[in-house]
């Protein structure tokens, strides 16, 4: 049977081991909490394709401990629970990115699988590649300054370019910036021949270098249109996945707020 004297002795011993009191002691305890977090072992994926960086989690937990200044094991546990939830939010974002990449990959795989059985698609891609290659060679000539705009056509470096079409392309890209409303009304298709376009650019002070820069921009934009297949497909996960992601994310955010409020109540701050 425990005597009254033993009970009193146990109470006194408990008071002597109530935790760190000095600032130095609190810092040591704080570091131990980060190092020996009880959730870390089961939370962090330590191997395989989904391997996670334990150090990143410890940094999150350490920063939360520093900011929220827990006192006692209960407060430490609350802070670690908050760190766990933030880690889960990070996973949500990673899952969302993975879903998008997987969705794009599946679509592209299906797209290219169909190519083998579809001659029309094959021809279309072949034509697009030729178009892009021609554009790239022409852009190189333009940047070298060997293309001139004195005649309706230009031949050089194994290429033949329709300068009138090029000037029209430049006109379309700048007309709203340099032309008045009256000029816009005048320069309809019937008035957009080589001579009129040349005179118009000269009257607006456009140099050969200006025309080249605008034309290169237009051609690179055309290349982008043909190269970027992702413009033709959706880059979002399925509606079902979106709903799951949003629901899970919302529950994590709610858990974070609840734990922060509970911690502040324990600390007497609210």
C-alpha positions as CSV (number, residue, x, y, z in Angstrom):
1,X,0.0,0.0,0.0
2,X,1.3,3.5,-1.0
3,X,1.8,5.7,2.0
4,X,1.0,9.4,2.2
5,X,4.8,10.1,2.4
6,X,5.3,8.3,-1.0
7,X,2.5,10.2,-2.6
8,X,4.0,13.5,-1.6
9,X,7.4,12.3,-2.8
10,X,6.0,11.5,-6.2
11,X,4.4,14.9,-6.5
12,X,7.7,16.6,-5.7
13,X,9.5,14.5,-8.3
14,X,6.9,15.3,-10.9
15,X,7.5,19.0,-10.2
16,X,11.2,18.6,-10.7
17,X,10.7,17.0,-14.2
18,X,8.1,19.3,-15.6
19,X,10.1,20.1,-18.7
20,X,12.7,22.6,-19.9
21,X,12.6,25.9,-18.1
22,X,15.6,27.9,-19.4
23,X,15.8,29.3,-22.9
24,X,18.6,26.9,-23.7
25,X,16.6,23.9,-22.4
26,X,13.6,25.0,-24.5
27,X,15.7,25.1,-27.6
28,X,17.0,21.6,-27.0
29,X,13.5,20.3,-26.4
30,X,12.3,22.1,-29.6
31,X,15.1,20.4,-31.7
32,X,14.2,17.0,-30.2
33,X,10.6,17.5,-31.2
34,X,11.7,18.1,-34.8
35,X,14.1,15.2,-34.8
36,X,11.9,12.7,-33.1
37,X,8.4,13.6,-34.5
38,X,6.2,10.7,-33.9
39,X,4.3,11.0,-37.2
40,X,7.4,11.3,-39.5
41,X,8.3,7.6,-39.6
42,X,4.8,6.6,-40.9
43,X,4.2,9.7,-42.9
44,X,7.3,10.0,-45.1
45,X,7.5,7.6,-48.1
46,X,11.1,6.5,-47.9
47,X,11.6,4.5,-51.1
48,X,10.1,3.7,-54.5
49,X,8.9,6.0,-57.2
50,X,7.0,8.2,-54.7
51,X,10.1,8.6,-52.4
52,X,9.9,11.9,-50.4
53,X,12.5,14.1,-48.8
54,X,12.4,13.7,-45.0
55,X,14.5,16.8,-44.6
56,X,11.8,18.9,-46.2
57,X,9.2,17.7,-43.7
58,X,11.6,18.3,-40.8
59,X,12.1,21.9,-42.1
60,X,8.3,22.5,-42.2
61,X,7.9,21.1,-38.7
62,X,10.9,23.0,-37.4
63,X,9.6,26.3,-38.8
64,X,6.2,25.7,-37.2
65,X,7.8,24.9,-33.9
66,X,9.8,28.1,-34.1
67,X,6.7,30.2,-35.1
68,X,4.1,28.7,-32.8
69,X,6.4,28.1,-29.8
70,X,4.7,25.0,-28.2
71,X,4.8,24.3,-24.5
72,X,4.4,20.7,-23.4
73,X,3.8,17.5,-25.3
74,X,0.1,18.2,-26.2
75,X,1.1,21.5,-28.0
76,X,4.0,19.7,-29.8
77,X,1.6,17.0,-31.0
78,X,-0.8,19.6,-32.3
79,X,2.0,21.4,-34.2
80,X,3.2,18.1,-35.7
81,X,-0.4,17.4,-36.8
82,X,-0.4,20.8,-38.6
83,X,2.9,19.9,-40.2
84,X,1.4,16.5,-41.4
85,X,-1.5,18.3,-42.9
86,X,0.8,20.8,-44.8
87,X,2.7,17.8,-46.1
88,X,-0.6,16.3,-47.3
89,X,-1.4,19.5,-49.1
90,X,1.9,19.3,-50.9
91,X,1.0,15.8,-52.0
92,X,-2.4,17.1,-53.3
93,X,-0.5,19.5,-55.6
94,X,1.8,16.7,-56.7
95,X,-1.1,14.5,-57.4
96,X,-2.8,17.2,-59.4
97,X,0.3,17.7,-61.5
98,X,0.7,14.0,-61.9
99,X,-3.0,13.7,-63.1
100,X,-2.5,16.4,-65.6
101,X,0.7,14.9,-67.0
102,X,-0.9,11.4,-67.1
103,X,-3.9,12.8,-68.9
104,X,-1.7,14.5,-71.5
105,X,0.4,11.4,-71.9
106,X,-2.6,9.2,-72.5
107,X,-4.0,11.5,-75.1
108,X,-0.7,11.9,-77.0
109,X,-0.2,8.1,-76.9
110,X,-3.7,7.5,-78.3
111,X,-3.1,10.3,-80.9
112,X,0.1,8.7,-82.1
113,X,-1.3,5.1,-82.0
114,X,-4.0,6.3,-84.4
115,X,-1.4,7.7,-86.8
116,X,-0.5,4.2,-88.0
117,X,-4.0,3.5,-89.2
118,X,-4.8,7.0,-90.5
119,X,-3.0,8.1,-93.7
120,X,-4.7,11.5,-93.6
121,X,-3.2,12.3,-90.1
122,X,0.2,11.0,-91.4
123,X,0.1,13.3,-94.4
124,X,-1.0,16.2,-92.2
125,X,1.9,15.8,-89.8
126,X,4.3,15.3,-92.7
127,X,3.1,18.6,-94.3
128,X,3.3,20.4,-91.0
129,X,7.0,19.3,-90.5
130,X,7.8,20.5,-94.0
131,X,6.1,23.8,-93.3
132,X,8.0,24.3,-90.0
133,X,11.4,23.3,-91.6
134,X,10.8,25.8,-94.4
135,X,9.9,28.5,-92.0
136,X,13.0,27.9,-89.9
137,X,15.3,28.1,-92.9
138,X,13.6,31.3,-94.1
139,X,13.8,32.8,-90.6
140,X,17.6,32.1,-90.7
141,X,17.9,33.9,-94.0
142,X,15.9,36.8,-92.6
143,X,18.1,37.1,-89.5
144,X,21.2,37.0,-91.7
145,X,19.7,40.0,-93.7
146,X,20.0,38.3,-97.1
147,X,16.3,38.6,-97.9
148,X,15.3,41.8,-99.7
149,X,11.9,43.2,-100.2
150,X,12.4,45.1,-103.5
151,X,10.4,42.6,-105.6
152,X,7.2,40.5,-105.1
153,X,9.3,37.4,-104.9
154,X,12.8,36.5,-103.5
155,X,15.0,33.5,-104.3
156,X,18.0,32.4,-102.4
157,X,19.6,29.7,-100.2
158,X,17.5,27.1,-102.0
159,X,14.2,28.9,-101.1
160,X,11.7,30.9,-103.0
161,X,9.6,33.3,-100.9
162,X,6.5,35.3,-101.8
163,X,7.4,38.7,-100.6
164,X,3.9,40.1,-101.2
165,X,2.4,37.4,-98.9
166,X,5.1,38.2,-96.3
167,X,4.3,42.0,-96.4
168,X,0.6,41.1,-96.0
169,X,1.5,39.0,-93.0
170,X,3.4,41.9,-91.5
171,X,0.5,44.3,-92.3
172,X,-2.0,42.1,-90.5
173,X,0.2,42.1,-87.4
174,X,0.7,45.9,-87.2
175,X,-2.4,47.5,-88.8
176,X,-4.3,48.3,-85.7
177,X,-1.1,49.9,-84.2
178,X,-0.1,52.2,-87.0
179,X,-3.2,52.8,-89.2
180,X,-6.0,55.3,-88.7
181,X,-9.6,54.3,-89.1
182,X,-9.7,55.9,-92.6
183,X,-6.6,54.0,-93.6
184,X,-8.0,50.7,-92.3
185,X,-11.1,51.3,-94.4
186,X,-9.0,52.1,-97.5
187,X,-6.5,49.2,-97.2
188,X,-8.9,46.4,-98.0
189,X,-7.9,43.3,-99.8
190,X,-8.1,44.9,-103.3
191,X,-5.6,47.6,-102.2
192,X,-3.1,45.2,-100.5
193,X,-0.8,44.5,-103.4
194,X,3.0,44.6,-103.3
195,X,3.3,48.2,-104.5
196,X,0.8,49.6,-102.0
197,X,2.2,47.7,-99.1
198,X,5.7,48.8,-99.9
199,X,4.5,52.5,-100.1
200,X,2.5,52.1,-96.9
201,X,5.4,50.8,-94.8
202,X,7.7,53.5,-96.2
203,X,5.2,56.2,-95.3
204,X,5.0,54.8,-91.7
205,X,8.8,54.9,-91.3
206,X,9.2,51.1,-91.2
207,X,12.8,50.1,-92.1
208,X,13.9,46.8,-93.6
209,X,15.0,45.7,-90.1
210,X,11.5,46.5,-88.7
211,X,9.8,44.4,-91.4
212,X,12.2,41.5,-90.8
213,X,11.6,41.6,-87.0
214,X,7.8,41.6,-87.5
215,X,8.0,38.9,-90.1
216,X,10.2,36.6,-87.9
217,X,7.8,37.1,-85.1
218,X,4.8,36.1,-87.3
219,X,6.6,33.0,-88.7
220,X,7.7,31.8,-85.2
221,X,4.1,32.2,-84.0
222,X,3.0,30.0,-86.9
223,X,5.6,27.4,-86.0
224,X,4.3,27.4,-82.4
225,X,0.8,26.8,-83.6
226,X,1.8,23.7,-85.5
227,X,4.3,22.4,-82.8
228,X,2.2,22.8,-79.7
229,X,-0.2,19.8,-79.7
230,X,-1.3,20.7,-76.2
231,X,-3.3,23.6,-77.6
232,X,-5.6,21.1,-79.2
233,X,-6.3,19.1,-76.1
234,X,-7.5,19.6,-72.6
235,X,-4.8,19.8,-69.9
236,X,-7.0,19.3,-66.9
237,X,-7.8,16.0,-65.0
238,X,-11.2,14.5,-65.4
239,X,-14.1,16.1,-63.5
240,X,-14.2,13.1,-61.2
241,X,-10.6,13.6,-60.2
242,X,-11.0,17.4,-59.8
243,X,-13.9,16.9,-57.3
244,X,-11.9,14.4,-55.3
245,X,-8.9,16.7,-55.2
246,X,-10.9,19.7,-54.1
247,X,-12.8,17.8,-51.5
248,X,-9.6,16.3,-50.0
249,X,-7.8,19.7,-50.1
250,X,-10.7,21.4,-48.3
251,X,-10.7,18.8,-45.6
252,X,-7.0,19.2,-45.0
253,X,-7.3,23.0,-44.8
254,X,-10.1,22.6,-42.3
255,X,-8.0,20.3,-40.2
256,X,-5.1,22.8,-40.2
257,X,-7.3,25.7,-39.1
258,X,-9.0,23.6,-36.3
259,X,-5.6,22.5,-34.9
260,X,-4.2,26.1,-35.0
261,X,-7.3,27.4,-33.2
262,X,-7.0,24.6,-30.6
263,X,-3.3,25.4,-30.1
264,X,-4.0,29.1,-29.6
265,X,-6.7,28.2,-27.0
266,X,-4.3,26.1,-25.1
267,X,-1.7,28.9,-25.2
268,X,-4.4,31.3,-23.9
269,X,-4.1,33.5,-27.0
270,X,-7.8,33.3,-27.9
